[in-house]
Amino acid sequence: MNTRENITHRMNRVRTEVKEAGRSAWLVGLGAFGTVEDQGRTLFTDLVDRGRKVGDDDLLARPWNMARQRAERLGDEVEQRMTGALHRLGIPARDDVQELTRRVQQLTAKVEGLAKA
């Protein structure tokens, strides 16, 4: 195999590996979504139970600002629980997936640049 064929062969192999890495990153994202969906159902049930403990009358008697503050705290708690669940399962955070995607795109651009040379 001459040098040009060798380079072409290597480029094709790198291109295939980059595509596989991108597909793996995509599948990680889908897996994370499924996990969040499953965890979300459990969390929803837990939050309904907590809401019952607070009581509808008590919540309605409070001013709007108090209800809004509770909703914000609840949103923060949901986000923290989801993030914790994902980390315990070894699933990367959104920022990790975005960084991996950025790196794959950079590598793809380099490979394509080398292929043109």
TALINBEL-V346825 format. One line per field, one symbol per residue. phi: phi as a letter, one per 30 degrees, with the letter a starting at -180 (. if undefined). psi: psi as a letter, one per 40 degrees, with the letter a starting at -180 (. if undefined). burial: # if it has 24 or more other ideal C-beta (glycine too) atoms within 12 Angstrom, else .. A space follows every 10 residues. Layout:
phi=???
psi=???
burial=???
This chain:
phi=.deddddddd ddddeddddd dddddddddd dddddddddd dddedddddd ddddjddddd dddedddddd dddddddddd dddddddddi cddedddddd dddddddddd ddddddd
psi=hidddddddd dddddddddd dddddddddd dddddddddd dddddddddd ddddhddddd eiiddddddd dddddddddd ddddddddef hiiddddddd dddddddddd dddddd.
burial=.......... .......#.. .#..#..##. .#..##..#. ..#....... .......... .......... .......... .##..#.... #.....#..# #..#...#.. #......
